[in-house]
């Protein structure tokens, strides 16, 4: 089988594996069953051998790692839908955490993030973003590795210290803009961003694994704390999408996708999103399909997603929306208009009447044609529907195939160390010339005591230098000139 049974209305509704890379949307109000739908889809892709990446915003998606428990309610739904071969089972799961607490640390380097996303993370204005562009260009031209926040901070300090030269070559750099960026870096560090930047950096191949039985590994990113920093959360996931887009080769249409990416709380990606980044998202969504990657957005309202992106989402699941306000009523109408109409279903009315575990579903059929909307009961997942204990999480993490690779941080020489070394060399007194052998300086030729008395040593001035200084102050009058002749005559053995 190469499809996923999503649910059943008048007929079973399947998500076809060959169209899994045509993207999708799961929408609905809080508490209507979106998380369960995400579990069903993730399990289904995993059984097809497709790796999955998804964020666990509330902590309940972690139940994918544990088998569920049969009860009367689940048994009744299994019988109602007609699920064959249903059995409670766990899925292969690898836990990740940007903070390194609930999973393997997720790291990348400052260079890989780039100036545009870094500026978004730091919430910089246009002028400050321009300074960030200059800093990255300066690092490239001087061979400075930007791996962590210490490297970026050291580079900004170097830019300020050499602002005249940098401004002349790259563009105006003001100390005020650099100071504002430094303060933003401090806020990012306090929010936990320091753990995100560093090495070993994440390799995308480790997100595209299968277990020994050929099932796709589900990579769960703990986001219960990350979601409290919306800019960091959305920028991180956008970086991950961009890396997939830039790294993976073109493969065209496959029987099943190479990877499926679930973007929960998708509205955070587009809130206050600069036009350049929004255009980047649209480009990725349009073109990443041909690289075998499917993207599924999850949000409360379909109108949280820009029309340019929404038009690319072929597989749709719409849970209930409660129309309590004019905005909610507008969202219901907008959601109803996005479906292929079914004479048997009043979409606008049904959206407000759906119960928990019900949804309006429209998937792509043969030749990628959307099916008429169907009011369906969603299939139950085979995993646990709920959170797991700390002991269970630790057990799953101990079996992970990538723990030894990412758990221990690495700090190699980069911009921070290189600039510090340059500063030490510049400040060192009597620095030996390049290529000079290390060791003691060559010994000076011995000098007589008379020479030392007259001309001095490195530690004290000589009589001639002292007399010259005194003579300079008194040379304007005759007494001074006479005294000078008397002193020099006495020193040299002459007579007055």
C-alpha positions in Angstrom: 0.0 0.0 0.0 1.3 3.5 -0.9 -1.4 5.6 0.7 -2.6 6.8 4.1 -6.1 6.3 5.4 -7.0 9.7 6.8 -10.6 9.0 7.7 -14.0 8.0 6.3 -17.1 9.8 5.3 -19.5 8.4 2.7 -16.3 6.8 1.4 -12.8 6.3 2.7 -10.4 9.2 2.3 -6.8 8.5 1.5 -3.7 10.6 1.1 -1.9 9.1 -1.9 1.8 8.6 -1.3 2.7 9.8 -4.8 1.1 13.2 -4.1 2.5 13.5 -0.6 5.0 16.1 -1.9 2.2 18.3 -3.1 2.1 19.9 0.4 -1.0 20.3 2.6 -2.8 22.2 5.3 -4.3 21.1 8.6 -6.5 23.8 10.1 -9.0 24.2 13.0 -9.7 25.8 16.3 -7.9 24.8 19.5 -9.1 21.4 20.9 -10.7 20.1 17.7 -8.2 17.3 17.0 -5.5 18.8 14.8 -2.7 17.1 16.8 -4.4 13.7 16.3 -4.6 14.3 12.6 -0.9 15.2 12.5 -0.1 11.9 14.4 -2.1 9.9 11.9 -0.3 11.5 8.9 3.1 11.2 10.5 2.5 7.5 11.3 1.3 6.9 7.8 4.3 8.4 6.2 6.6 6.5 8.5 5.0 3.2 7.5 5.6 4.2 3.9 9.3 4.6 4.7 9.2 8.4 4.6 11.2 10.3 7.3 9.3 13.0 9.0 10.3 16.3 10.7 7.8 18.0 13.0 7.7 20.3 16.0 6.1 19.2 19.2 4.7 22.5 20.5 2.6 21.1 23.4 4.5 18.0 24.2 1.7 15.6 23.3 3.1 14.7 19.9 5.9 12.8 21.8 3.3 10.0 22.2 4.3 8.8 18.8 7.3 7.1 20.5 5.0 4.9 22.6 2.3 2.3 21.7 -1.3 3.4 22.4 -3.8 1.5 24.6 -7.0 0.1 23.2 -10.2 1.3 24.8 -13.9 1.1 23.9 -13.9 4.5 22.2 -11.0 3.6 19.9 -12.4 0.2 19.2 -15.7 1.7 18.1 -14.0 4.1 15.8 -11.8 1.4 14.3 -14.9 -0.7 13.6 -16.9 2.4 12.2 -14.1 3.3 9.8 -13.3 -0.3 8.9 -9.6 -0.2 9.7 -7.9 -3.5 8.7 -4.9 -4.7 10.6 -5.1 -2.0 13.3 -2.8 -2.6 16.2 -1.3 -0.3 18.8 2.4 0.3 18.1 5.1 2.9 18.5 6.9 4.7 15.7 10.7 5.1 15.4 11.3 8.5 16.9 14.4 10.7 17.5 14.0 13.6 19.9 15.7 16.9 19.2 15.8 20.1 21.2 17.3 23.4 20.4 18.1 23.8 24.1 19.5 20.3 24.4 17.3 19.4 27.3 14.5 17.2 25.9 16.5 15.8 23.0 19.7 15.9 21.1 21.0 19.4 20.7 20.1 21.1 17.4 23.0 23.3 16.3 24.0 25.2 13.3 26.7 27.8 12.6 26.2 31.5 12.2 27.5 31.3 8.7 24.9 28.8 7.6 22.1 30.9 9.0 23.3 33.9 7.0 22.7 37.6 7.5 19.1 37.8 6.4 17.7 35.2 8.9 20.1 36.4 11.6 18.7 39.8 11.2 15.2 38.4 11.6 16.1 36.5 14.7 17.6 39.6 16.2 14.6 41.8 15.0 16.9 44.4 13.4 15.8 47.3 11.4 17.0 48.0 7.8 20.0 50.0 8.8 21.2 47.4 11.3 20.5 44.6 8.8 22.8 46.4 6.4 25.6 46.4 9.0 25.0 42.7 9.5 25.5 42.2 5.7 28.7 44.1 5.9 30.0 42.0 8.8 29.3 38.7 7.0 31.0 40.0 3.9 34.0 41.2 5.9 34.2 37.7 7.5 34.2 36.1 4.0 36.9 38.3 2.6 39.2 37.8 5.6 38.7 34.0 6.0 37.0 34.3 9.4 34.8 31.4 10.4 31.5 32.4 12.1 30.5 29.4 14.1 28.9 30.8 17.3 27.7 34.0 18.8 31.1 34.7 20.3 32.5 34.8 16.8 29.9 37.2 15.6 30.3 39.5 18.6 34.1 39.6 18.1 33.6 40.4 14.4 31.3 43.3 15.3 33.9 44.6 17.8 36.6 44.4 15.0 34.3 46.3 12.7 33.9 49.1 15.2 37.6 49.3 15.9 38.3 49.6 12.2 35.2 51.5 11.2 37.0 54.0 9.0 38.6 51.4 6.8 35.5 49.2 6.8 33.2 52.1 6.0 35.4 53.2 3.1 35.5 49.7 1.6 32.0 48.3 2.3 29.8 51.1 3.3 29.1 53.3 6.3 29.1 51.5 9.7 28.0 53.5 12.7 29.0 52.5 16.2 25.3 53.1 17.2 24.1 50.4 14.8 26.8 47.9 16.0 25.9 48.6 19.6 22.2 47.9 18.9 23.1 44.6 17.3 25.3 43.7 20.3 22.3 44.3 22.6 20.1 42.2 20.4 22.7 39.4 20.5 22.6 39.6 24.3 18.8 39.2 24.2 19.1 36.2 21.9 21.6 34.7 24.1 19.4 35.1 27.2 16.5 33.5 25.3 18.7 30.4 24.7 20.0 31.1 21.3 23.6 30.6 22.4 23.0 26.8 22.4 21.7 26.9 18.8 24.9 28.3 17.3 27.9 26.1 17.4 29.3 22.7 16.4 28.8 19.9 15.6 26.2 21.4 13.2 23.2 19.4 12.1 23.6 17.3 9.0 20.5 17.0 7.0 21.2 13.3 6.3 20.6 12.6 9.9 17.0 13.8 9.5 16.4 11.4 6.6 16.9 8.0 8.2 15.0 4.8 8.2 15.0 2.2 11.0 16.1 -1.5 10.5 12.6 -2.4 9.3 12.5 0.2 6.6 10.2 2.6 8.4 10.9 6.3 8.2 12.2 7.9 11.4 10.0 10.7 12.9 12.2 13.6 14.1 10.4 15.4 16.9 11.7 18.9 17.8 10.7 19.9 21.3 9.2 23.3 20.9 7.2 23.9 24.2 9.8 26.5 25.3 10.9 27.5 21.8 7.4 28.6 20.9 7.6 31.3 23.5 10.2 33.0 21.3 8.2 33.2 18.1 10.9 34.9 16.0 13.5 32.3 17.0 11.0 29.4 16.4 9.9 30.5 12.9 13.4 31.6 11.9 14.8 28.2 12.9 12.2 26.2 10.9 12.6 28.6 7.9 16.4 28.0 8.1 15.8 24.2 8.1 13.5 24.5 5.1 16.0 26.7 3.2 18.8 24.2 3.9 16.7 21.3 2.5 15.9 23.4 -0.5 19.5 24.3 -1.2 21.0 20.9 -0.4 18.7 18.3 -1.9 19.0 17.4 -5.6 16.2 17.5 -8.1 14.3 14.2 -8.2 11.0 15.0 -9.8 7.9 13.1 -8.8 8.5 9.9 -6.8 6.2 7.2 -5.6 6.6 8.5 -2.1 8.4 11.7 -0.8 11.9 11.7 0.4 11.0 13.7 3.5 7.8 15.3 4.9 8.0 18.5 7.0 5.2 19.5 9.4 5.2 23.2 10.3 3.0 23.7 13.4 1.7 27.1 14.5 2.5 28.2 10.9 1.0 31.7 11.4 4.2 32.6 13.3 6.2 32.2 10.1 4.2 35.0 8.4 3.6 37.4 11.3 5.6 40.6 10.6 7.6 38.7 8.0 9.7 41.0 5.8 8.8 40.9 2.1 12.1 39.3 1.2 11.6 36.4 3.6 8.0 35.9 2.6 9.1 35.7 -1.0 11.7 33.2 0.1 9.1 31.0 1.7 6.9 31.1 -1.4 9.9 30.1 -3.5 10.7 27.2 -1.3 7.1 26.0 -1.2 6.8 26.2 -5.0 10.1 24.5 -5.9 10.9 22.1 -3.1 8.2 19.6 -4.4 10.5 18.6 -7.2 13.2 17.7 -4.6 10.9 15.1 -3.0 9.9 17.1 0.1 6.3 17.7 1.2 5.5 20.6 3.5 2.3 20.5 5.7 1.3 23.7 7.5 -0.8 23.5 10.7 -2.6 26.6 11.9 -6.0 27.7 13.3 -7.3 29.6 10.3 -6.5 29.1 6.6 -6.2 32.8 6.2 -3.1 32.7 8.4 -1.4 31.5 5.3 -0.7 33.9 2.4 -2.7 33.2 -0.7 0.4 32.6 -2.7 1.4 29.8 -0.4 -2.2 28.5 0.3 -2.7 28.0 -3.5 0.2 25.4 -3.4 -1.4 23.2 -0.7 -3.2 20.3 -2.4 -4.1 18.1 0.6 -6.3 19.7 3.1 -7.9 18.8 6.4 -10.2 21.4 8.0 -11.3 20.8 11.6 -14.0 22.9 13.3 -13.9 26.7 13.4 -16.1 28.6 16.0 -17.6 31.7 14.4 -17.9 33.9 17.6 -16.6 37.1 16.1 -16.8 38.8 12.6 -13.2 37.8 12.0 -14.1 34.1 12.7 -17.1 34.4 10.4 -14.8 35.7 7.7 -12.4 32.8 8.3 -15.2 30.3 8.0 -16.3 31.7 4.6 -12.7 31.8 3.4 -12.2 28.2 4.5 -15.4 27.1 2.7 -14.3 28.7 -0.5 -11.0 26.8 -0.7 -12.6 23.4 -1.1 -14.0 21.7 -4.2 -17.7 21.8 -3.6 -19.7 18.7 -2.8 -23.5 18.9 -3.3 -24.0 16.7 -0.3 -22.0 19.0 2.1 -22.8 22.5 3.1 -19.2 23.5 3.8 -19.8 26.8 5.6 -22.4 25.3 7.9 -20.5 22.0 8.5 -17.3 23.8 9.6 -19.2 25.2 12.7 -20.9 21.8 13.4 -17.9 19.5 13.3 -17.2 17.6 16.5 -13.8 16.6 17.9 -12.2 14.1 15.7 -14.2 15.1 12.6 -13.0 17.2 9.7 -13.7 18.3 6.2 -11.1 16.6 4.0 -10.0 17.0 0.4 -7.1 15.1 -1.0 -5.5 14.9 -4.4 -6.8 12.0 -6.5 -5.6 10.5 -9.7 -3.7 13.0 -12.0 -3.4 15.4 -8.9 -7.1 16.5 -9.2 -8.6 17.6 -5.8 -11.5 15.4 -4.6 -14.8 17.0 -3.7 -14.8 17.9 0.0 -15.8 15.0 2.3 -17.1 15.2 5.9 -15.0 12.5 7.5 -14.3 10.8 10.9 -10.5 10.9 11.4 -8.8 7.6 11.9 -7.3 7.0 15.4 -3.5 6.8 15.6 -1.8 3.7 16.7 0.5 5.5 19.2 -0.3 7.0 22.6 -2.4 10.1 22.4 -0.7 12.1 25.0 2.6 13.1 26.6 5.2 10.6 27.8 7.2 10.5 31.0 10.7 11.7 31.5 11.9 8.1 32.0 10.3 7.0 28.7 11.8 9.9 26.9 15.3 9.1 28.4 14.8 5.4 27.2 14.0 6.5 23.7 16.9 8.9 23.6 19.3 6.3 24.8 18.5 4.2 21.8 19.0 7.0 19.3 21.6 6.4 16.5 22.8 10.0 16.6 23.3 10.7 20.3 27.1 10.2 20.3 27.4 12.5 17.3 25.6 15.6 18.7 25.4 15.5 22.4 29.0 16.7 23.1 29.8 20.3 21.8 32.9 21.1 19.8 34.7 24.4 19.9 37.4 24.8 17.2 39.4 27.8 16.2 37.1 30.4 14.5 36.7 34.2 14.3 36.8 34.8 18.0 40.1 33.0 18.5 41.7 34.3 15.3 40.9 38.0 16.1 42.1 37.6 19.7 45.4 36.2 18.4 45.8 39.1 16.0 45.2 41.6 18.8 47.8 39.9 21.0 50.4 40.0 18.3 49.7 43.7 17.6 49.9 44.6 21.3 53.1 42.5 22.0 56.2 44.8 22.5 59.3 44.1 20.4 57.5 41.5 18.4 60.0 39.5 16.4 59.9 39.9 12.7 58.1 37.2 10.7 60.4 34.3 10.0 62.8 35.2 12.9 63.8 32.2 15.0 62.2 32.0 18.4 64.4 32.4 21.5 66.5 35.1 23.2 67.3 38.3 21.3 71.0 38.5 20.2 73.3 39.8 22.9 74.5 43.4 22.6 78.3 44.2 22.4 79.7 45.1 25.9 80.0 48.8 26.6 82.5 50.7 28.8 81.4 52.3 32.0 82.3 55.7 30.5 79.9 55.1 27.6 77.1 54.1 29.9 77.7 57.2 32.0 77.7 59.5 29.1 75.0 58.0 26.9 73.0 56.0 29.4 71.4 52.5 29.2 68.0 51.1 28.5 67.0 51.7 32.1 68.4 55.1 32.8 69.4 58.2 30.8 73.0 59.3 30.4 74.7 62.5 31.5 74.7 63.9 28.0 70.9 63.4 27.6 70.3 64.9 31.1 72.5 67.9 30.3 70.9 68.4 26.9 67.5 68.5 28.5 68.6 71.0 31.1 70.4 73.1 28.5 67.3 73.3 26.4 65.5 75.0 29.2 68.3 77.5 30.0 70.0 78.0 26.7 68.4 81.4 26.2 70.6 83.2 28.8 74.3 83.5 29.1 74.6 81.9 32.5 73.1 78.8 31.1 75.6 78.7 28.3 78.5 79.2 30.7 77.2 76.4 33.0 76.9 74.1 30.0 80.5 74.7 29.0 81.7 74.1 32.5 79.9 70.8 32.9 81.0 69.4 29.5 84.6 70.6 30.1 84.7 68.9 33.5 83.4 65.6 32.1 85.8 65.5 29.3 88.9 66.4 31.4 89.3 70.0 30.1 89.9 73.2 32.0 87.5 76.0 32.5 
